Amino acid sequence: MTFKRIVIIVAGGSGTRMGAGIPKQFLPLLSKPILFHTIQAFLDLPLISEIILVLPASQISVWLELCEKNQFTAKHTIVIGGDTRFQSVSNGLAKVIDSTTLVAIHDGVRPLVSKEVIEKCFQEAEKYGNAIPAVKPLETVRFCEKTGTIPIDREKVLLIQTPQVFKSSIIKQSYQTPWLSSFTDDASVVEHAGYQIHIVEGNRENIKITTPQDLLFAEVLLKKNNPF
Amino acid sequence: MTFKRIVIIVAGGSGTRMGAGIPKQFLPLLSKPILFHTIQAFLDLPLISEIILVLPASQISVWLELCEKNQFTAKHTIVIGGDTRFQSVSNGLAKVIDSTTLVAIHDGVRPLVSKEVIEKCFQEAEKYGNAIPAVKPLETVRFCEKTGTIPIDREKVLLIQTPQVFKSSIIKQSYQTPWLSSFTDDASVVEHAGYQIHIVEGNRENIKITTPQDLLFAEVLLKKNNPF
């Protein structure tokens, strides 16, 4: 059985923390919208049959203008997002019909994911049903309890990233549930449905761009990797 | 009672993860050793009466040459480090005599600490006996257990930074103990001696420079803050 590979990129941010007037996924990174770079990270990989971009309804015309202005011709399907990330992913998943498909769900503002990590997540999800990337913190870690904070073993702490990859049958079935506040990512939805989550080592640079400093960091890193 | 303020900067790294032949604290950051920037972060603050730099014996001559070559004249006391970070801090603490002193212990490869965070740590340590900076992770967090991984509330997770500031009497007394593997930072030593740890909000950019990417990030951030 050969699995097709579909990517759902979720871009719902409004960018208030960036101090900018435009949604953060549209902010320029090396003079192109962040989202261009994020999509590009997947385009160069083999076997990807479709890229689905979930955008708030209000941002679709701006996105299409940006694509035209920048001659961004990479083929992708646009889906209208919902009020929450959970609803946006649901809307994206509704476009996935084939049951022998692997679905990667990725944050629109994580342009620095490495090809190795994407490939590894797809491969392991085919084997285990799901695979999500994580890195260990470099810092000492403490945990807040009612009476104060206690140290916890940082070797056992995992900071979770995306893309989170699932067999389409598993993720679609898992999303047939009302939203819960414990759903902090897609893996937590799948876990709630009874599946055990499989972890893959992520790449440390794969940050979620949230602050102007993150944007600077992404810029310097992309410049280094693509000097021309 | 007025507390004097002493800073102990611990620089014991060998830099193997940086892929460079020289200890990472000496690597150039905007063409000056990282350690210059780290010391500088404290120099501009008021009330600091002494800066103690703990260095491995084998690195002292290189350091002195770097200072001369770069005309780095900031006054500081050099102390020879030990085989472990614990021993190095002990050696630094041996130089702190006065009991009405606040001691800040800081990693040599954290040049991006903000003045506001340093000042806050000193102020709160004067009040609570100790104060350490921390930030919350931006990512979903999971924890490894024997049977797999479980999600934990990221709002309760703290990534610990330095400077960790203590009343001298407390930190000196706490260090009168044999080393334990649970001592991952100075706060854990003080906690082992029976004190409750007080947390202060850190600045996110205050990373421990560990990889070439971290160095790039530090460079772009320092450049932005000091454009001339």
Chai-1 contact restraints between the chains, C-beta under 6 A:
chainA,res_idxA,chainB,res_idxB,connection_type,confidence,min_distance_angstrom,max_distance_angstrom,comment,restraint_id
A,P137,B,L159,contact,1.0,0.0,6.0,A-B,restraint_1
A,L138,B,K208,contact,1.0,0.0,6.0,A-B,restraint_2
A,L138,B,T210,contact,1.0,0.0,6.0,A-B,restraint_3
A,E139,B,L159,contact,1.0,0.0,6.0,A-B,restraint_4
A,E139,B,I160,contact,1.0,0.0,6.0,A-B,restraint_5
A,T140,B,I160,contact,1.0,0.0,6.0,A-B,restraint_6
A,T140,B,T184,contact,1.0,0.0,6.0,A-B,restraint_7
A,T140,B,D185,contact,1.0,0.0,6.0,A-B,restraint_8
A,R142,B,L158,contact,1.0,0.0,6.0,A-B,restraint_9
A,R142,B,I160,contact,1.0,0.0,6.0,A-B,restraint_10
A,F143,B,K156,contact,1.0,0.0,6.0,A-B,restraint_11
A,C144,B,K156,contact,1.0,0.0,6.0,A-B,restraint_12
A,G148,B,Q196,contact,1.0,0.0,6.0,A-B,restraint_13
A,P151,B,S188,contact,1.0,0.0,6.0,A-B,restraint_14
A,K156,B,F143,contact,1.0,0.0,6.0,A-B,restraint_15
A,K156,B,C144,contact,1.0,0.0,6.0,A-B,restraint_16
A,L158,B,R142,contact,1.0,0.0,6.0,A-B,restraint_17
A,L159,B,P137,contact,1.0,0.0,6.0,A-B,restraint_18
A,L159,B,E139,contact,1.0,0.0,6.0,A-B,restraint_19
A,I160,B,E139,contact,1.0,0.0,6.0,A-B,restraint_20
A,I160,B,T140,contact,1.0,0.0,6.0,A-B,restraint_21
A,I160,B,R142,contact,1.0,0.0,6.0,A-B,restraint_22
A,T184,B,T140,contact,1.0,0.0,6.0,A-B,restraint_23
A,D185,B,T140,contact,1.0,0.0,6.0,A-B,restraint_24
A,S188,B,P151,contact,1.0,0.0,6.0,A-B,restraint_25
A,Q196,B,G148,contact,1.0,0.0,6.0,A-B,restraint_26
A,I197,B,T149,contact,1.0,0.0,6.0,A-B,restraint_27
A,E205,B,Q213,contact,1.0,0.0,6.0,A-B,restraint_28
A,T210,B,L138,contact,1.0,0.0,6.0,A-B,restraint_29
A,Q213,B,E205,contact,1.0,0.0,6.0,A-B,restraint_30
A,L216,B,V220,contact,1.0,0.0,6.0,A-B,restraint_31
A,F217,B,F217,contact,1.0,0.0,6.0,A-B,restraint_32
A,V220,B,L216,contact,1.0,0.0,6.0,A-B,restraint_33
A,V220,B,V220,contact,1.0,0.0,6.0,A-B,restraint_34
